């Protein structure tokens, strides 16, 4: 397997910086664009996304912003899970996609991780371009998550249990 090497972010004039809670509104706006572009069903408002991002940044997530001339072009959001790094978001602004920024940004993050280190991430099944990107970066399928929409009955003869609203008692 050949893994395409990225142009370093520094070579693309994209110095990385660690985001702070003050960057949460900016990251929320970028996250909103990511949700739209990948067809995610997340319906959170911009305010809700900013509040969620603030919680992540105050908690266990790290966000690295990649900027050019003070303009944020991309970010990577991840957390250390002990046995692996979980990458939650990788985002490049629409007008800067397919220019090597995402690959360079992600490679810079990967190069900064302890070695050896497993890296996990999720890609929506409908996000074919995202899947192709990750495969080109050397990622391979490990697990597939399946869902079934609520309300779909397989048989009228078997009553459908209600979705649990609280954990069953032991």
N, C-alpha and C positions, 0 to 999 in steps of 0.2 A: 504494500500500500504506500503510495506517495502522498505526503501531506504538503500542500502548497505553503511555502513560507511567506510570511507577511512582510510588507515593507514596514520597518519600524515606525511607530507613530511619530517619533522625533523627526524622522526623515520627511514626514508629511507636514511638519510644523504644527504638531498637535500635542503640546505639552500636557501631560496628565496632571490633574489635581484631585485630591480627595474632597468630595462634597461634604458640606456641613448641613445642619438643620436649616440654616438660612437659605440653602439651595432647594429646599423641598418644593416650593411653588414652581420653580423652573423645571425640576425633575417631574413634577406632576403634569405639567403641560406637555413635556416630551412623552411621558407615559400615556397620556390621552391619545397622542398621535400613534404611538405603538399599538394601543388597543384597537384603534380604528383600522390601521394598516394590516394587522394580522387577522382581523375579523373576529376578535375575542368578544364574547357576550357580556363582558363586564360593563355594567351600566352606571358605575360610580360617577358622581359629579367631580368637577375639577377640585372643589374644596375637599371632598372626601378622599380623592387621590392624594392631595397634599397632606392631609391628616395621616393617611396611611403611610406615606413616604416618611413623614416626620417620625412616626413610631418606629419604622424600620431603621432609620438612621440613628435614632436614640438607642435602639436595641442592638441586634446582632448583625445587621447588614452594613456593608461598605459600598459606597458609590464612588466611582472614579469618573470624573468629567474630562472630556477632551475638547479643548477650545482652540480656535484660531482667531487671532486679533481680538480677543475678548468675547467672541461669539461661540457659545457652546454648540458643538456639532454632534456630539455623541456622548453616551454614558454606558457604563457597565455596572450593574448592581449584583452583588453576590454576598454570600455568608459562608463562614467556615463551619462545617458540620462535624468536625473532628476527623472522621474517616474520609471525607471528601469536601470539595468546595461545591456549593450549589449556586449556579448562575441563574438569577431570577429574571433579569432583563439585560438585553443588549440592544441599544437603539442608536440609529444614525438618522439625522434629519433627512427628509425625503429628497431634497435638492442636492444632497451630498452622497447619496447612495451610489453603489457600484463604482466608487472611486478608490477603494482600498482602505477607507477609514475604519470600517467595522472590523476587517481582518487585522489591521495594524493595532487597533485599540485592544481587541481581544488577545492578540499575541503578546502585547505588552503586559496585560494582566496575567496571562498564563506564565510568562517568563518571570514574573515577580513572586510566584507561588513557591512554597516549599516543594522539594522534589524528593521522591516521587509523590505525586498528588493526583488522586482521581478527581475529575471534574464532571459534575452532573448538571443537566439542564433539561428543559421540556420544550417541545415544539408542537404547536397546534397541528393536528392532522391535515388541516386545509392550507397550512402555510408551506407550500411546496418550495418557494424561494428560500425561506428560512431553513428548511430541512436540507436543501442543496448546499447552502452556505456552511452549515455545521458539518455536513459530511466532507466538504472540501477542507475544513479545518481539522479533520481527522477523527471526528466523533462518529460513533456507531450506535445503532439501536440496541437498547438493553431491555427495556420493558415497554409495553403498550398499555395505556389506560383506555378502557372502554366505558361508555356511559349509555344509559337508556333514559329517555325523557320520562318524567313522571306522568302518570295517567294512562300510559299504554298498557292495556290488559292483554295478557296472553290467552286467557280463557275466562269466560263468564262463570264457569263452573267452580272456579277456585277464587274465593274472595281475596282481594288485594289488601295486604296489611297497610295501615297508614304509615307514612314516614314518621320516624321517631322524632319527637320534639325535645326529648330529654333522654339521657342515658338510662337504659333499663336498670332496675335495682337488682342487686345480686341475691 
